[in-house]
């Protein structure tokens, strides 16, 4: 939406919240927050990084009052700094044009944190990744308060200057805010007998060197698709979600036998209808885990250079909401094992999810209530 159509105005003393969104996951959480905000007399406005994958996702999601601002960050250090400074300047202009916000919220956006601090706007942060040192170091010291899942100890945030009352922990994990009622962005999972197999290739080799990554992803796709088709002689609807730069190769290799998604984040709309979800340690796997959908996380040991998010180590794996494979060989063997008894796997995963989330609260409601109480 353009700046003219997206403008909002203060009505009847309603407080205004500015939310900065950098990824599809952030958009999902922002959508949930906007959903409950009106009940607390809070008006939300969203700024988002302006790149095709995110804007396409926001459009499909139906996130309202969105203003795309700033190009995506580049890979090398200098362009990254330059793009961040440019986006920061444009955000400053936007906030000045909108005249006044009572609060701001981000998911570790250093640009939003700096602009908010400079303009005296209380800035709140939602984060579950204390291992993201650079983002946390740049953002959290400027934050008024941090919202984080109960599975992350408060001590994890001490090195970033956050202690005691500055940390508010909710009983849940981030994706629970948008899957808690059995829906994913408004779509209800009709039954437990999902027919799709989702393979989130984007997540499988995040730890790999860029030069090796494309080759590893292609090899993994070949192996996994072969294994799925061998185990399921019946017609099997396989969806592949390739990362940027590999779609053409994936389509040439599998276009006649698999469905190829435009963006990896499209998987977020489909986990509710999946037979099984295969990925790394990202949002699609978290969604599937909370919905009780059988799933496998490819999460090598930390010695590979990959850092597994604490929510997986402390919650999803111990609660048996996700099965872990540490090598590609383990992943292939585990996939074969689970597909061979998929009906019983469905029952086990669903039972585990229901048990683990029985006393969860809505993170979005927790965040909105906490922010409004600071007014």
Secondary structure per residue as TSV (DSSP state, phi and psi in degrees):
chain	resnum	aa	ss	phi	psi
A	1	X	-	360.0	142.6
A	2	X	-	-77.7	171.6
A	3	X	H	-66.1	-31.2
A	4	X	H	-71.7	-47.2
A	5	X	H	-73.9	-20.1
A	6	X	H	-92.7	-7.9
A	7	X	-	-62.9	145.3
A	8	X	-	-125.4	155.9
A	9	X	-	-129.1	149.2
A	10	X	-	-68.2	130.4
A	11	X	-	-130.1	132.7
A	12	X	T	54.2	34.0
A	13	X	T	76.0	14.6
A	14	X	-	-68.6	137.0
A	15	X	E	-74.2	154.5
A	16	X	E	-119.9	131.9
A	17	X	E	-117.7	126.0
A	18	X	E	-98.7	125.9
A	19	X	E	-116.4	128.9
A	20	X	E	-104.6	127.4
A	21	X	E	-118.5	128.8
A	22	X	-	-116.5	-17.8
A	23	X	S	-140.5	164.7
A	24	X	H	-58.1	-35.9
A	25	X	H	-61.2	-43.9
A	26	X	H	-59.3	-40.5
A	27	X	H	-62.1	-39.2
A	28	X	H	-62.2	-44.6
A	29	X	H	-68.0	-40.7
A	30	X	H	-62.3	-38.4
A	31	X	H	-61.2	-41.6
A	32	X	H	-67.1	-40.9
A	33	X	H	-64.0	-44.0
A	34	X	H	-62.9	-32.6
A	35	X	H	-61.6	-38.0
A	36	X	H	-98.3	-11.7
A	37	X	H	-62.3	-38.9
A	38	X	G	-61.3	-29.2
A	39	X	G	-67.4	-18.3
A	40	X	G	-108.9	19.1
A	41	X	T	57.2	41.0
A	42	X	E	-121.5	130.7
A	43	X	E	-104.7	129.1
A	44	X	E	-107.1	143.4
A	45	X	E	-135.8	137.0
A	46	X	E	-115.7	134.1
A	47	X	E	-109.7	148.7
A	48	X	E	-143.0	149.2
A	49	X	-	-62.5	138.2
A	50	X	-	-96.5	84.3
A	51	X	-	-140.2	152.2
A	52	X	H	-54.7	-45.7
A	53	X	H	-58.7	-45.6
A	54	X	H	-70.3	-44.2
A	55	X	H	-67.1	-35.1
A	56	X	H	-63.5	-42.2
A	57	X	H	-65.4	-44.4
A	58	X	H	-60.3	-39.3
A	59	X	H	-64.1	-45.0
A	60	X	H	-65.6	-35.3
A	61	X	H	-71.1	-31.1
A	62	X	T	80.7	30.1
A	63	X	-	-73.2	120.7
A	64	X	-	-90.1	168.1
A	65	X	S	53.4	47.2
A	66	X	E	-103.8	132.6
A	67	X	E	-121.5	106.8
A	68	X	E	-68.1	125.2
A	69	X	-	-139.4	121.5
A	70	X	S	88.4	142.2
A	71	X	-	-78.7	161.8
A	72	X	-	-68.2	158.0
A	73	X	-	-71.0	144.1
A	74	X	-	-84.6	175.0
A	75	X	S	-79.7	-41.7
A	76	X	S	-81.8	160.8
A	77	X	H	-62.4	-48.4
A	78	X	H	-64.5	-50.6
A	79	X	H	-59.7	-31.6
A	80	X	H	-63.4	-46.4
A	81	X	H	-62.6	-43.1
A	82	X	H	-63.4	-43.4
A	83	X	H	-67.4	-36.9
A	84	X	H	-65.0	-42.8
A	85	X	H	-65.9	-39.3
A	86	X	H	-65.2	-43.8
A	87	X	H	-66.3	-38.4
A	88	X	H	-59.9	-43.1
A	89	X	H	-63.9	-40.6
A	90	X	H	-69.7	-35.5
A	91	X	H	-65.0	-39.1
A	92	X	H	-60.0	-42.7
A	93	X	H	-64.6	-41.4
A	94	X	H	-62.3	-47.9
A	95	X	H	-63.7	-38.1
A	96	X	H	-65.2	-37.9
A	97	X	H	-68.1	-37.4
A	98	X	H	-78.2	-7.3
A	99	X	-	77.0	-51.8
A	100	X	-	-160.4	132.9
A	101	X	-	-123.3	142.8
A	102	X	S	-80.3	-33.3
A	103	X	E	-144.9	161.9
A	104	X	E	-134.2	156.7
A	105	X	E	-143.0	137.9
A	106	X	E	-144.1	176.0
A	107	X	S	-118.3	58.3
A	108	X	S	73.4	49.8
A	109	X	-	-98.1	107.7
A	110	X	H	-67.3	-28.7
A	111	X	H	-65.0	-46.4
A	112	X	H	-65.8	-37.7
A	113	X	H	-63.0	-44.1
A	114	X	H	-67.6	-44.9
A	115	X	H	-62.4	-44.3
A	116	X	H	-62.4	-45.4
A	117	X	H	-62.0	-44.1
A	118	X	H	-65.0	-30.6
A	119	X	H	-98.8	1.9
A	120	X	T	75.2	26.8
A	121	X	-	-95.2	123.8
A	122	X	E	-57.1	123.6
A	123	X	E	-110.9	126.5
A	124	X	E	-110.6	148.3
A	125	X	E	-127.1	135.4
A	126	X	E	-106.0	123.9
A	127	X	-	-154.7	144.8
A	128	X	-	-131.1	19.7
A	129	X	-	-130.5	72.3
A	130	X	T	-64.2	-13.1
A	131	X	T	-77.6	-10.7
A	132	X	-	-84.0	78.4
A	133	X	H	-57.4	-50.5
A	134	X	H	-61.9	-49.2
A	135	X	H	-60.1	-46.3
A	136	X	H	-64.0	-41.4
A	137	X	H	-65.4	-34.9
A	138	X	H	-83.3	-26.0
A	139	X	H	-103.7	-47.8
A	140	X	G	-65.2	-36.1
A	141	X	G	-59.8	-21.5
A	142	X	G	-94.9	-2.2
A	143	X	-	-86.7	141.9
A	144	X	S	-69.1	-40.9
A	145	X	E	-157.6	159.4
A	146	X	E	-120.6	132.6
A	147	X	E	-106.3	128.5
A	148	X	E	-147.7	154.3
A	149	X	E	-64.5	154.8
A	150	X	T	-63.0	-20.9
A	151	X	T	-78.1	-10.5
A	152	X	S	-97.3	115.6
A	153	X	-	-62.6	146.6
A	154	X	G	-60.3	-30.1
A	155	X	G	-64.0	-18.5
A	156	X	G	-67.3	-18.1
A	157	X	G	-106.3	0.7
A	158	X	G	-60.0	-41.6
A	159	X	G	-65.1	-13.0
A	160	X	G	-101.9	10.3
A	161	X	T	83.5	15.2
A	162	X	-	-111.8	123.3
A	163	X	-	-143.9	166.7
A	164	X	G	51.1	-124.7
A	165	X	G	-70.9	-13.5
A	166	X	G	-73.7	-10.9
A	167	X	E	-113.5	121.4
A	168	X	E	-116.1	120.4
A	169	X	E	-105.4	131.7
A	170	X	E	-103.3	154.7
A	171	X	S	-85.2	87.6
A	172	X	S	163.5	-174.7
A	173	X	-	-125.0	160.4
A	174	X	T	-50.4	-51.0
A	175	X	T	-63.7	-15.9
A	176	X	H	-61.1	-26.2
A	177	X	H	-65.2	-25.1
A	178	X	H	-116.0	-0.9
A	179	X	H	-118.9	1.1
A	180	X	T	-61.5	-30.2
A	181	X	T	-102.7	20.1
A	182	X	S	83.7	9.3
A	183	X	E	-117.2	153.0
A	184	X	E	-124.4	112.5
A	185	X	T	42.9	51.2
A	186	X	T	88.5	-4.3
A	187	X	E	-103.7	130.9
A	188	X	E	-96.5	134.8
A	189	X	-	-72.5	117.3
A	190	X	-	-72.8	-33.3
A	191	X	-	-156.8	172.8
A	192	X	S	-83.6	-5.1
A	193	X	-	-93.9	58.2
A	194	X	-	-61.9	147.3
A	195	X	-	-111.8	-7.7
A	196	X	E	-95.0	146.4
A	197	X	E	-110.3	118.6
A	198	X	E	-103.8	129.2
A	199	X	E	-120.9	107.9
A	200	X	-	-89.3	85.1
A	201	X	H	-64.4	-29.0
A	202	X	H	-58.1	-29.4
A	203	X	H	-93.3	-13.2
A	204	X	H	-70.4	-33.7
A	205	X	T	-131.4	44.1
A	206	X	T	-63.4	-26.0
A	207	X	T	-79.5	-13.7
A	208	X	S	-77.7	154.1
A	209	X	-	-60.7	145.1
A	210	X	H	-56.8	-37.5
A	211	X	H	-65.5	-32.5
A	212	X	H	-90.5	-18.7
A	213	X	H	-61.3	-47.8
A	214	X	H	-60.5	-44.0
A	215	X	H	-62.2	-44.0
A	216	X	H	-64.0	-40.9
A	217	X	H	-65.2	-43.3
A	218	X	H	-63.2	-42.7
A	219	X	H	-65.5	-41.6
A	220	X	H	-64.6	-41.6
A	221	X	H	-61.0	-44.6
A	222	X	H	-59.4	-45.6
A	223	X	H	-67.5	-44.6
A	224	X	H	-69.4	-43.2
A	225	X	H	-63.4	-42.0
A	226	X	H	-59.5	-44.3
A	227	X	H	-64.8	-39.9
A	228	X	H	-64.7	-45.4
A	229	X	H	-69.8	-31.2
A	230	X	H	-69.6	-39.5
A	231	X	H	-75.1	-32.8
A	232	X	-	-113.3	93.6
A	233	X	-	-68.2	-24.6
A	234	X	S	-70.0	168.2
A	235	X	-	-63.4	125.5
A	236	X	-	-122.5	123.5
A	237	X	E	-85.7	104.9
A	238	X	E	-105.3	128.4
A	239	X	E	-111.4	127.6
A	240	X	E	-109.2	136.4
A	241	X	-	-119.0	90.3
A	242	X	-	-81.6	149.9
A	243	X	-	-76.6	168.8
A	244	X	T	-55.7	134.0
A	245	X	T	93.2	-4.4
A	246	X	-	-122.1	-3.5
A	247	X	H	-60.0	-42.9
A	248	X	H	-63.4	-41.8
A	249	X	H	-65.6	-43.0
A	250	X	H	-63.1	-41.5
A	251	X	H	-67.1	-39.9
A	252	X	H	-62.7	-37.9
A	253	X	H	-78.8	-38.0
A	254	X	H	-125.5	4.0
A	255	X	T	-56.1	-29.5
A	256	X	T	-85.9	-14.4
A	257	X	T	-124.2	-7.5
A	258	X	S	-135.9	159.0
A	259	X	E	-89.5	133.0
A	260	X	E	-111.3	119.5
A	261	X	-	-78.5	155.7
A	262	X	S	-70.2	-43.3
A	263	X	S	-134.3	149.6
A	264	X	G	-57.0	-35.6
A	265	X	G	-68.2	-13.9
A	266	X	G	-61.1	-21.1
A	267	X	G	-61.4	-27.8
A	268	X	G	-59.8	-29.0
A	269	X	G	-82.2	-6.8
A	270	X	T	-121.3	-7.3
A	271	X	G	-60.6	-29.3
A	272	X	G	-68.0	-16.5
A	273	X	G	-115.2	22.5
A	274	X	E	-95.0	145.6
A	275	X	E	-75.1	-42.9
A	276	X	E	-157.1	148.1
A	277	X	E	-122.1	129.4
A	278	X	E	-118.9	126.1
A	279	X	E	-162.9	-157.3
A	280	X	S	-99.0	-120.2
A	281	X	S	-128.2	56.2
A	282	X	S	-116.4	-168.4
A	283	X	H	-64.7	-40.1
A	284	X	H	-60.5	-40.0
A	285	X	H	-67.8	-40.9
A	286	X	H	-59.8	-45.3
A	287	X	H	-58.2	-51.0
A	288	X	H	-58.1	-42.8
A	289	X	H	-60.5	-44.8
A	290	X	H	-71.3	-24.6
A	291	X	H	-85.9	-6.5
A	292	X	T	78.6	22.9
A	293	X	-	-89.6	130.2
A	294	X	-	-53.5	135.1
A	295	X	E	-153.4	156.4
A	296	X	E	-128.5	128.8
A	297	X	E	-100.6	121.6
A	298	X	E	-85.6	103.9
A	299	X	-	-136.0	86.8
A	300	X	-	-61.3	165.3
A	301	X	-	-62.9	156.9
A	302	X	G	-62.0	-20.8
A	303	X	G	-63.4	-16.4
A	304	X	G	-79.2	-8.3
A	305	X	T	98.9	-7.7
A	306	X	-	-86.3	135.7
A	307	X	-	-107.8	113.4
A	308	X	-	-76.9	127.6
A	309	X	-	-54.7	141.2
A	310	X	H	-56.5	-32.0
A	311	X	H	-63.6	-28.4
A	312	X	I	-75.5	-46.7
A	313	X	I	-66.2	-33.6
A	314	X	I	-97.4	-16.8
A	315	X	I	-133.5	-63.6
A	316	X	I	-63.1	-41.9
A	317	X	T	-74.3	-49.6
A	318	X	T	-61.8	-32.9
A	319	X	T	-85.0	3.0
A	320	X	T	59.9	34.7
A	321	X	S	-86.8	-17.5
A	322	X	S	-143.5	138.8
A	323	X	E	-91.5	135.4
A	324	X	E	-103.3	135.0
A	325	X	E	-121.0	129.0
A	326	X	S	-97.3	-14.7
A	327	X	S	-135.9	163.3
A	328	X	H	-63.7	-35.0
A	329	X	H	-61.9	-43.6
A	330	X	H	-62.3	-40.0
A	331	X	H	-61.8	-45.3
A	332	X	H	-63.6	-43.3
A	333	X	H	-67.1	-41.7
A	334	X	H	-67.6	-38.8
A	335	X	H	-60.9	-46.1
A	336	X	H	-59.8	-44.6
A	337	X	H	-61.9	-45.0
A	338	X	H	-71.2	-39.4
A	339	X	H	-65.9	-29.7
A	340	X	H	-69.0	-18.6
A	341	X	T	-138.7	46.9
A	342	X	H	-63.4	-33.4
A	343	X	H	-64.3	-43.8
A	344	X	H	-71.0	-33.2
A	345	X	H	-62.3	-40.6
A	346	X	H	-58.1	-45.5
A	347	X	H	-64.2	-41.5
A	348	X	H	-66.6	-46.8
A	349	X	H	-63.3	-40.3
A	350	X	H	-65.4	-44.1
A	351	X	H	-62.1	-42.1
A	352	X	H	-64.5	-40.7
A	353	X	H	-66.5	-42.7
A	354	X	H	-63.3	-39.7
A	355	X	H	-67.3	-43.5
A	356	X	H	-70.8	-27.1
A	357	X	T	-105.8	7.4
A	358	X	T	-56.7	-38.2
A	359	X	T	-109.3	23.0
A	360	X	-	-70.5	152.2
A	361	X	-	-114.1	164.5
A	362	X	-	-76.1	113.5
A	363	X	H	-59.3	-35.9
A	364	X	H	-64.0	-44.3
A	365	X	H	-64.2	-41.1
A	366	X	H	-58.9	-45.9
A	367	X	H	-65.8	-47.5
A	368	X	H	-63.3	-46.2
A	369	X	H	-59.6	-40.6
A	370	X	H	-67.4	-41.1
A	371	X	H	-66.4	-46.9
A	372	X	H	-61.7	-32.8
A	373	X	T	-66.5	-16.6
A	374	X	T	-86.4	-5.8
A	375	X	-	-65.8	360.0
